[in-house]
Amino acid sequence: MPKPKKDHEATMDEIFGSFEWPIYELLEKVDHKLSVVTKEAGVAKIPPEYRENYVRSKLVDMIDQISENREAKGKGGKNRRKGA
């Protein structure tokens, strides 16, 4: 990734800053749900490293799906189905 110019960083800080708190609150809720998932997996004796890798993989996949859906909507395409 190219190194950002100082003015780009300042502009991005300003733009992101206006969304930072709502994003933070949503991520806190997600963190709570993921904590429950990992605790239940621990009770089921799933090793910590496996739990972490599994959850990380699922999150990356969900983010990709959300991004693909957003891009498809912008192009007038169909949404990707859950679990597809």
VMD Tcl script that draws the C-alpha trace (Angstrom):
set ca {
  {0.00 0.00 0.00}
  {1.43 3.42 -0.90}
  {2.36 5.73 1.93}
  {-0.40 8.33 2.32}
  {0.35 11.99 1.97}
  {-0.01 13.97 5.17}
  {-3.05 15.86 3.86}
  {-4.73 12.57 2.89}
  {-4.27 11.25 6.40}
  {-5.71 14.39 7.95}
  {-8.74 14.27 5.65}
  {-9.28 10.58 6.35}
  {-8.98 11.23 10.11}
  {-11.67 13.89 9.82}
  {-14.00 11.68 7.74}
  {-13.47 8.56 9.84}
  {-13.75 10.51 13.06}
  {-17.35 11.39 12.35}
  {-18.21 7.68 12.12}
  {-15.82 6.33 14.73}
  {-18.12 6.26 17.75}
  {-21.10 4.56 16.02}
  {-18.72 1.99 14.51}
  {-17.11 1.44 17.92}
  {-20.50 0.82 19.53}
  {-21.46 -1.72 16.85}
  {-18.13 -3.50 17.24}
  {-18.65 -3.68 21.02}
  {-21.93 -5.54 20.39}
  {-20.22 -7.88 17.93}
  {-17.41 -8.46 20.44}
  {-19.94 -9.47 23.08}
  {-21.57 -12.00 20.75}
  {-18.18 -13.40 19.71}
  {-17.23 -13.72 23.36}
  {-20.30 -15.92 23.90}
  {-19.38 -18.01 20.85}
  {-15.82 -18.57 22.04}
  {-16.92 -19.35 25.61}
  {-19.39 -21.96 24.34}
  {-16.68 -23.41 22.09}
  {-14.39 -23.57 25.13}
  {-17.04 -25.49 27.07}
  {-17.17 -27.87 24.09}
  {-13.38 -28.31 24.54}
  {-12.43 -26.69 21.24}
  {-8.78 -25.59 21.54}
  {-8.27 -21.80 21.84}
  {-6.11 -21.52 18.70}
  {-8.72 -23.37 16.62}
  {-11.53 -21.18 18.00}
  {-9.64 -17.99 17.19}
  {-8.75 -19.08 13.66}
  {-12.29 -20.30 12.98}
  {-13.93 -17.08 14.18}
  {-11.38 -14.93 12.31}
  {-12.05 -16.86 9.09}
  {-15.82 -16.54 9.49}
  {-15.56 -12.80 10.17}
  {-13.41 -12.18 7.10}
  {-15.89 -14.17 5.01}
  {-18.84 -12.18 6.40}
  {-17.08 -8.87 5.69}
  {-16.38 -10.04 2.13}
  {-20.04 -11.04 1.69}
  {-21.25 -7.68 2.99}
  {-18.88 -5.87 0.64}
  {-19.96 -7.99 -2.33}
  {-23.63 -7.33 -1.52}
  {-23.02 -3.60 -1.29}
  {-21.17 -3.58 -4.61}
  {-23.86 -5.71 -6.28}
  {-26.60 -3.36 -5.05}
  {-24.65 -0.43 -6.47}
  {-24.52 -2.16 -9.84}
  {-28.15 -3.26 -9.73}
  {-27.18 -6.89 -9.27}
  {-28.61 -9.59 -7.06}
  {-27.53 -10.00 -3.46}
  {-25.40 -12.91 -2.39}
  {-27.43 -15.22 -0.20}
  {-26.52 -15.98 3.38}
  {-24.38 -19.09 3.63}
  {-23.76 -19.17 -0.12}
}
mol new
graphics top color blue
foreach p $ca { graphics top sphere $p radius 0.5 }
foreach p [lrange $ca 0 end-1] q [lrange $ca 1 end] { graphics top cylinder $p $q radius 0.2 }
display resetview
